[in-house]
């Protein structure tokens, strides 16, 4: 990592874990292939784990600048998933809050969840 920032511990919220398993289930249902579902879950987890050192690459969310996001896509075309996270350098953690499909209105969903 070029910035020289320390590696942080990546942890997933219960909702983020639920999101990943729902994504796995959706892939299994859509493609009828457990290997495909496993492969996509591995792809997402690899991208999430990179946040340990690449958390500075996240972009702040317009309405919630305390949260950042990265977009994970297997190809330039098509859809992917937003990984929404919060960085606490003092606690040395990257907390992944949600993993949501790029078709979703993420900020509206967060507004409902945060009750703001």
N, C-alpha and C positions, 0 to 999 in steps of 0.2 A: 504494500500500500504506500503510495507516494506521500501521503500527508504525515506519516509518522505517528499517527494516532495509535493508542494501544488496542490490542484485541479485547473485545468485551465478550461476556457470556450472553448467548442468545437463549431466551426462554419464551415459550409460547403460552398465551393465556388459554384458559379452558375453551373459550369461544374459537380461538385460532385452531386449536386441536380439533374441535368439532367441525370447523370449516374444512380442514384437510381430509377428515374421514368422509364428510359429505361429498367432497370433490372426488375422492376415490370411488365412492358408491355411484356417483353420477357417471363417471367414466366406465365403470363396470357395466352399468345398465345400458349405456349408449353403445359401447363397442363390443359387449359380450366377451370380453377378453381380460382375464385377471392380470396377465402380463402387461397389457397396456395400462391398466389402472395402477398397477404397482410402479411401472416405469414413470408415469406422470407424477405420482406421489413422490418418488425419488427425485425427480427433476425439481419439484417445488421445494422439498426439504433441502436440497443442495443449494438452491438459490437463497433460501432463508438462512442457512448456516453461513453463507458468505457475508451476511450482515455483521458477523462478529468483527470483521475488519473493514468492510465496505459500507458501514452505516452512514458515513459522510456523503455517500452517493445518493441517498434518499432525498426526495424533493418534499418540501413542506406542503401540506394541504392548504388550499386557499382559505377555507373557513376555519380550519383548526391547525394553526401553524405549530402547535406543540406536538403534532403528529407528523410523521414523514411517511412516504410510500415509495416503493419501487414496483415496477411492472415486470412480471416474469412471463415470457412468451417463448414457446419452443421454435417459432418461426416468425418472420416479419409479418406475414399475412395471418389473418385470423385473430382470434381472441386469446386472452391470457388471464392472468390473475394479478390483482393488486395485493401487495403485502403491506399492511399498515402497521407502523411500529412507533414506539417512543424510545428515545435514547436517554439513559441516565449515566453520564460519565462518572458522576460521583459514586454511584452504586456499581459501576462497571457492568451494566447490563443493557441489552437491547431487548425490549419487551415487545413481542409480536402480538398485536391486538386482534387483528382479523386477517383473513385471506379471502378476498372477494373477487368474483368474476368481473372482468372489465366492462361487461354490459350493464352492471349494476350502477345505480346512483349512490355511490359510496358515501358522499357527504350527507345526503338525506338519510341514509341508513344510520350513520353515526349520530346524526341529530336526534333521531328517535331513540337510539340506544343510550345516549348520554342525557336524554331528557332536557335538552336545552331549547 
